[in-house]
Every structure is written in structure tokens, then in C-alpha cells.
Amino acid sequence: MKSEMTQAATATETMEAPVAVAVEASVAPVQVKSAAERKRSGRLAEDKRFKIFCGTANRPLCEEVCRFLGVPMGETKLLKFSDGEIHFQLLENVRGADVFLLQPTCYPVDQHLVELLIMIDALKRASAGRITVVIPYYGYARQDRKDRPRVAISSKLIADLLQTAGANRALLVDLHAAQIQGFFNIPVDHLFASPVLVSHFRDLKLQNLTVVSPDAGGVERARFFAQKMEAPLAIVDKRRTDINVTEVMHVIGDVQGRTCIILDDIVDTAGTLTKTVDALFANGATEVYACASHAVLSGPAAQRIKDSRLKELVVTNTIPLREDAIATGKVRVLSIAGLLGRAIESIHMETSVSTLFS
């Protein structure tokens, strides 16, 4: 495979410009599965019209999804010209196929977004029957409305770009705001990582538990989590003074002498998270955990988490965890590969996705 990539890079160099990086071009190995798993997903393994491809943003997650379903990852070739332009090629026939393309638009956001758009275009021009974009982390989701004069609604723009490129369906995980589904004119399946997170915290058997929403906007998400955990709900009154800058006002609810779980969808710079931890301890909390679907963890996030009194931050693998976050020793990653795999299978088989959360 390395030689094939080298030949391709040389050929491209002759036609255009020197190729700087050969990014990805491989087929993920398929591990042996249990008899129960083979029985469940055997139809997919034999279905020549079912294919999964992925970009470079989170290949380990896609490999795990493919192992869960018992299918090989589609063969592709992705190269970069010396100026950073992306060259993408499918290495197998997709004519009439039901194709799932997995790519979170995480850091570097713009690069992974353009990569996703180019892959969609290649699939469309190769006459794929249906293209479903599987986006575990939807970048630009935080800009979903005009909250101040003369700003863009970027999450709507991204939805338009995906549809224009040729996406026929979208599978998304824990959107920052559920109404973003309405920005699409194609079917959207919205998954929640909460079943994975709830299962983890149930296993910990924490006593005197209170679930905490770090702001008013996350109350609905936190209320659902609290119901599953059979725990009361508290809310932190937060004021955002600027981008990535927040001020914690006060805690609404009883956290005195209780173990708290802060629930959010995204942890970016961890400023809100660590201030919420401080506010909870100031109001008498004895121990504080946190969980989130998307571990963006940019800028000073890792150091803030390390220096905080937070017991543990539990996240999912929608985004690859950064090395400095791993080094804190306070971040635990749970896999949503099974959740994504079951949803992909349901979409392909035309069965209900909502039953995954019943």
C-alpha cells in the first residue's frame, strides 16, 4: 500500500505540484466477532451495496464501527498538494451503493470540513445511490442564531454546504442545539451519547447524587440525564461576557453535601467547566464529576482541568483526545462506536433509529 501511495504521489507531482503529505490510504482490518454479533450483522457483511468510508479526522472511531458491524472500511486515497490542497480518490466501485461517510469536523475544523465536502463530491460523481454523512461532532454548531448584530449563522451555512456537495442524509451526535436539524432539507437522525454516559455512571454507584446543568440552555439535556440516574437537578446561572469567556453567577438547587455530575455537550477551553466546579464546591458539594459528548479541549483546557478540583471528566470518542488531555489523568473516554454502528445498520435496513433510546 505504501508503494501504491508513493506512485500516486509521484504521478500527481508530475501533473501538478509537489505532494507534501500522503495522508491516508488503507483498509481497516476486520476482527473476528462473536457468534451473536455475526448473526446480527451478517446481512451487512454480505451486502455489496453497503459501504463505509471515512476521512482523516477520526479514523480509529470508523475502524471500531466497521469492526462492530463486521464490514471492511472502503478503500480510498487521500493526498495533499504542497500548498495544502486535498486530492481524494475512491479506489472501489460505489455505483448505486448505500454509502456512509464518517468524518467529524473537529480541529483543524476547516480542513476536515473541506475534506468532507470533497469526499461527498467524489461519491456523488461516482454515482453512489445514497450518501449519508455521519458527523459525530458537528463543527460551527455553536453559531446557530443571531445573538448579536451582524454575525453569521454558521451552522446553517455548513448544512447548506453539505447538501450542495451531494449529501442525501445526515447522522449527527449531540448537536449543540437540537433545532439545527431544521437547517437541513434532507433527513437528519440525531443521536444522543447519554445512554453510554448513563451506563458508566450507574456502574460507579455514586451516592447522594445531583446532576448539574452548567447553564440554562442545557437544562433539557440535564433533566433527561437526571431522570435516567434517578437524581435531582441543579442549574448554574451563567453569563457569557465574550467568546470562550463566562462568569458563573450562582447555583440554583441543593448541592450541599452531595456528589455532583456536571453534564454538557461540549467542553472547549474548560473555562465554564472549572468555574462551575468552583461554584459547586463553594455551595457545599463534596465531590464533582463532569461528562460531555465532545471533548474539544482547546487552548488552556487541559491545564485548567488538571489544576481543578474535578474528580473526573468523562467524554466520548466523537473527537480524538489530545495528548495534553490524556496527560492530565483526569479524562476518561467512552466509545460510541456501538451506538453509531446500530444507527447505521438501522438506516440501511430502513428500521427505526429512535428505538435505540427507548
C-alpha positions in Angstrom: 0.0 0.0 0.0 2.9 2.4 0.8 4.4 1.8 -2.6 0.9 2.5 -4.2 0.7 5.8 -2.4 4.3 6.7 -3.4 3.5 6.0 -7.0 0.3 8.1 -6.8 2.1 10.9 -5.2 4.8 10.8 -7.9 2.2 10.9 -10.6 0.4 13.8 -9.0 3.7 15.7 -8.6 4.4 15.3 -12.4 0.9 16.7 -13.3 0.6 19.5 -10.8 2.7 20.4 -7.8 4.9 18.5 -5.3 2.9 16.4 -2.9 3.8 17.2 0.7 1.9 14.6 2.6 0.3 11.2 1.8 -2.4 11.3 4.4 -4.4 8.0 4.5 -4.9 5.1 2.1 -5.7 1.8 3.8 -8.4 -0.7 4.6 -9.0 -1.4 8.3 -8.6 -5.0 9.4 -11.8 -6.7 10.5 -11.5 -8.6 13.7 -13.3 -11.8 14.4 -16.6 -11.3 16.1 -18.8 -13.3 18.4 -21.5 -15.7 17.1 -24.2 -13.3 18.3 -22.6 -10.3 16.5 -22.2 -12.3 13.3 -25.8 -13.3 13.4 -26.9 -9.7 14.0 -24.8 -8.0 11.3 -24.2 -10.9 8.8 -26.5 -9.3 6.3 -24.3 -6.2 6.1 -21.1 -8.2 5.6 -22.8 -9.9 2.6 -24.4 -6.7 1.2 -22.3 -5.5 -1.7 -24.4 -2.3 -1.8 -23.5 -1.2 1.7 -20.2 0.7 2.2 -18.5 2.8 4.8 -15.8 5.3 4.1 -14.0 7.8 6.4 -11.8 10.8 6.3 -8.7 11.6 8.4 -10.5 13.3 11.3 -11.2 10.2 13.4 -10.1 7.0 11.7 -9.9 4.9 14.9 -13.6 5.5 15.5 -14.5 4.5 12.0 -12.4 1.4 12.3 -14.2 0.5 15.5 -17.6 1.0 13.8 -16.6 -1.3 11.0 -15.5 -4.0 13.4 -18.8 -3.7 15.2 -20.7 -4.2 12.0 -18.4 -6.8 10.6 -17.7 -5.0 7.4 -14.4 -3.7 5.8 -13.8 0.0 5.5 -13.9 1.3 2.0 -10.6 1.8 0.1 -9.7 5.4 -0.6 -6.6 7.5 -1.4 -6.2 11.0 0.1 -3.2 13.1 -0.7 -2.2 16.7 -0.2 -0.5 19.0 -2.7 2.4 21.1 -1.4 0.1 24.1 -0.9 -2.3 22.1 1.3 -5.0 21.3 -1.3 -6.7 18.0 -0.9 -6.7 15.3 -3.5 -9.2 12.5 -2.9 -9.9 9.3 -4.9 -12.2 6.3 -4.3 -10.5 3.0 -5.0 -13.6 0.9 -5.4 -16.9 1.0 -7.2 -19.8 2.7 -5.4 -22.3 2.9 -8.2 -25.8 2.5 -6.7 -24.4 1.8 -3.2 -25.8 3.0 0.1 -22.7 4.8 1.3 -21.9 6.1 4.9 -19.2 8.7 5.2 -17.8 9.2 8.7 -16.0 12.5 9.4 -16.3 14.7 12.5 -15.5 18.4 11.7 -13.1 18.8 14.7 -9.7 20.6 14.8 -8.5 21.6 12.4 -12.1 22.3 11.7 -11.9 24.0 8.2 -9.5 21.4 6.9 -11.7 18.5 7.9 -14.8 20.2 6.6 -13.4 20.8 3.2 -12.1 17.2 3.2 -15.6 16.0 3.9 -17.1 18.2 1.1 -14.6 16.9 -1.4 -15.3 13.2 -0.4 -19.1 13.8 -0.8 -18.5 15.3 -4.2 -16.3 12.3 -5.3 -19.1 9.9 -4.1 -21.8 11.8 -6.0 -19.8 11.9 -9.2 -19.1 8.1 -8.8 -22.9 7.6 -8.8 -23.4 6.5 -5.2 -27.0 5.5 -4.7 -27.4 7.4 -1.3 -24.8 9.3 0.6 -25.2 9.6 4.4 -22.8 11.8 6.2 -22.0 10.5 9.7 -20.7 13.5 11.7 -20.0 12.6 15.3 -19.1 16.2 16.0 -20.7 19.0 14.0 -18.4 22.0 13.9 -19.8 25.5 13.9 -22.8 24.3 15.8 -22.4 27.0 18.5 -23.2 29.7 15.9 -26.9 28.7 15.5 -28.6 32.1 15.7 -28.0 35.9 15.6 -27.3 36.5 19.2 -25.7 39.9 18.4 -25.8 42.3 15.4 -24.1 41.5 12.1 -23.0 37.9 12.8 -23.2 34.8 10.7 -25.4 31.8 11.4 -22.6 29.4 10.5 -24.3 26.2 11.5 -26.9 26.9 8.8 -24.2 27.6 6.2 -22.5 24.3 7.0 -25.8 22.4 6.5 -26.2 24.2 3.1 -22.7 23.2 2.0 -23.2 19.6 2.9 -26.4 19.4 0.9 -24.9 21.3 -2.1 -22.0 18.9 -2.1 -24.4 16.0 -2.5 -25.3 14.6 0.9 -28.7 12.8 0.9 -28.9 12.2 4.6 -27.1 13.1 7.9 -26.4 11.2 11.1 -25.4 13.6 13.8 -24.4 13.2 17.5 -25.5 15.5 20.3 -26.0 18.8 18.5 -25.3 21.9 20.5 -28.9 22.9 19.7 -31.5 20.4 18.6 -33.1 23.0 16.2 -30.0 22.7 13.9 -31.8 19.7 12.5 -34.2 22.2 10.9 -31.4 23.8 8.9 -31.2 20.7 6.7 -33.6 20.0 3.9 -32.6 16.3 4.0 -33.5 13.7 6.6 -31.5 14.0 9.8 -31.0 11.4 12.5 -29.9 12.9 15.8 -28.2 10.5 18.2 -27.5 11.1 21.9 -24.5 9.9 23.8 -26.4 9.9 27.0 -27.1 6.1 27.1 -23.3 5.5 27.1 -22.7 8.1 29.8 -25.6 7.0 32.0 -24.4 3.4 31.9 -20.9 4.5 33.0 -22.1 6.5 36.0 -24.6 3.8 37.0 -21.7 1.4 37.3 -19.9 3.8 39.7 -22.9 3.6 42.1 -22.4 7.2 43.4 -24.4 8.1 46.5 -26.3 11.4 47.2 -26.1 12.3 43.5 -27.2 15.6 41.9 -27.0 16.2 38.1 -25.9 19.8 37.3 -26.6 21.8 34.1 -23.8 24.4 33.7 -26.2 26.8 32.0 -29.9 27.4 31.3 -29.5 26.2 27.7 -28.6 22.7 28.8 -31.4 22.1 31.2 -33.4 19.8 29.0 -30.3 17.6 28.3 -29.5 17.5 32.1 -33.1 16.8 33.1 -33.2 13.7 30.8 -29.9 12.6 32.3 -31.1 13.2 35.9 -34.3 11.2 35.2 -32.2 8.2 34.0 -29.9 8.5 37.0 -33.0 9.0 39.4 -31.3 12.1 40.8 -32.3 15.7 41.4 -31.3 18.5 39.1 -29.4 21.7 39.8 -28.7 24.6 37.5 -25.8 27.1 37.4 -26.8 30.6 36.3 -24.1 31.6 33.8 -23.5 34.8 31.9 -21.3 34.8 28.8 -19.3 38.0 28.6 -17.4 37.2 25.4 -16.5 34.2 23.1 -15.0 31.5 25.4 -15.4 33.8 28.4 -18.1 33.1 31.0 -19.0 34.3 34.5 -20.7 31.9 36.9 -23.3 33.7 39.0 -24.9 31.3 41.4 -26.2 27.7 41.9 -30.0 27.0 41.7 -30.7 23.9 43.6 -29.4 21.9 46.6 -25.8 20.6 46.3 -24.9 20.8 49.9 -23.1 17.5 51.0 -23.8 15.9 47.6 -21.9 14.3 44.8 -22.4 16.3 41.6 -22.2 15.4 37.9 -21.9 18.3 35.5 -23.4 17.5 32.2 -22.6 19.4 29.0 -22.4 18.7 25.3 -19.1 20.4 24.6 -16.0 21.1 26.7 -13.8 23.5 24.8 -11.5 25.7 26.8 -12.9 24.3 30.1 -13.5 27.8 31.5 -17.2 27.2 32.1 -16.5 23.7 33.5 -13.9 24.7 36.0 -15.8 27.8 37.2 -18.9 25.6 37.7 -16.7 23.1 39.7 -15.6 26.0 41.9 -19.2 27.2 42.4 -20.4 23.8 43.4 -17.7 23.3 46.0 -18.4 26.8 47.3 -22.0 25.7 47.8 -21.1 22.6 49.8 -20.6 19.8 47.2 -18.4 17.0 48.4 -17.3 15.6 45.1 -17.7 16.8 41.5 -17.6 14.7 38.3 -18.3 16.0 34.7 -19.3 14.4 31.5 -19.6 15.7 27.9 -20.2 14.2 24.5 -17.5 16.2 22.7 -14.0 16.8 24.1 -12.8 19.7 22.1 -10.4 20.7 24.9 -8.6 23.5 23.1 -6.2 26.1 24.4 -5.7 26.0 28.1 -8.4 23.3 28.7 -6.0 20.5 29.8 -4.1 22.6 32.3 -7.4 24.0 33.7 -8.8 20.5 34.2 -5.5 19.3 35.8 -5.5 22.2 38.2 -9.2 22.0 39.1 -10.8 20.0 41.9 -12.7 18.0 39.4 -12.6 14.3 40.2 -13.0 13.0 36.6 -14.2 14.3 33.2 -15.9 11.6 31.2 -16.2 12.1 27.4 -16.9 10.1 24.3 -14.7 9.4 21.3 -16.5 11.6 18.8 -13.3 13.6 18.7 -9.8 12.1 19.1 -8.5 13.1 22.6 -5.5 15.4 22.6 -2.2 14.3 24.1 -2.2 17.0 26.8 -5.7 16.0 27.9 -4.6 12.4 28.2 -1.6 13.5 30.3 -3.9 15.1 33.0 -5.0 11.7 34.2 -8.5 13.1 34.8 -10.1 12.4 31.4 -11.9 9.1 30.7 -13.0 8.2 27.1 -16.0 6.1 26.4 -16.7 4.7 22.9 -19.9 5.4 20.9 -18.9 3.0 18.1 -21.7 0.6 19.1 -24.3 3.4 19.1 -23.2 4.6 15.7 -23.0 1.1 14.3 -26.5 0.3 15.4 -27.8 3.6 14.0 -26.0 3.0 10.6 -27.5 -0.5 10.4 -31.0 0.8 11.2 -30.7 3.5 8.5 -29.5 1.0 5.9 -32.2 -1.6 6.8 -34.8 1.1 6.9 -35.8 0.4 10.6 -36.4 2.8 13.4 -33.4 4.7 14.9 -35.4 6.1 17.8 -35.7 2.6 19.3 -32.0 2.9 20.3 -33.1 5.3 23.0 -36.3 3.6 24.2 
